[in-house]
Amino acid sequence: MKQIYIIGMGPGKYEQMTVEAVKKIEESDIVIGYTVYTDLIKNIWPDKNCLSTPMTKEYDRCVLAFEEADKGKTVALVCSGDAGVYGLAGLMYEIAGDEDVEIEVVAGVSAVLSGA
């Protein structure tokens, strides 16, 4: 079964990611995200294969995740904060339609909580 994880990375530091987010990123063959987020991933996991798109290319990023999953790769689509709060979870489900792929949303710490 093709697998895409939509992962909330939290406020931006490794220490602020959930244990589940770290585990799913490590299990993934490829990480896709906004350039700033994939740069953070490369700092933590320098050997991790990452693809990125610039700001405002969220739709393209989601399509890219499906394309990579169609190649048989386990995909981590990363977002800041929580993937369901202003993240890509909703858009991914909208684009998925009848795609034969398992999508799992991995909650992250909402970045707003880092202000506390």
C-alpha positions, -999 to 999 in steps of 0.1 A, spaced: 0 0 0 13 34 -9 19 56 22 20 94 27 25 109 62 14 145 66 36 156 95 34 187 117 70 195 126 60 219 154 76 253 159 108 244 141 133 228 164 140 191 166 133 192 204 99 206 197 88 177 173 67 149 187 82 115 190 58 102 164 68 130 139 105 120 143 97 83 139 76 88 107 102 111 91 129 85 98 107 58 83 100 78 51 120 74 19 115 110 9 106 143 27 86 169 8 80 204 21 84 242 18 121 250 13 126 264 48 112 232 63 132 208 42 163 228 51 155 221 87 151 184 80 185 183 61 202 199 92 188 171 114 190 142 88 217 152 63 213 120 43 175 123 40 162 127 4 142 160 3 122 177 -23 109 212 -19 88 239 -35 88 276 -28 62 295 -8 26 296 -24 32 263 -41 12 242 -16 -9 225 -43 22 216 -63 38 202 -31 8 179 -25 7 167 -61 44 159 -58 37 138 -27 12 117 -47 37 114 -76 64 101 -53 40 77 -36 30 64 -70 67 55 -75 65 32 -44 81 56 -19 69 62 16 65 100 17 67 125 45 50 158 36 61 182 63 44 214 76 52 237 104 32 235 136 3 211 133 -6 197 98 -43 201 105 -41 237 117 -33 259 87 -14 229 73 -17 207 43 -39 179 57 -72 193 43 -57 201 9 -42 166 7 -75 149 13 -92 172 -12 -66 163 -39 -66 126 -30 -100 118 -44 -100 81 -53 -62 77 -51 -51 43 -39 -29 56 -11 -30 56 27 -27 90 42 -19 95 78 -19 128 96 8 131 123 -1 158 147 24 184 157 27 210 184 10 241 171 35 269 167 13 293 186 20 272 217 57 281 215 48 317 225 37 305 259 
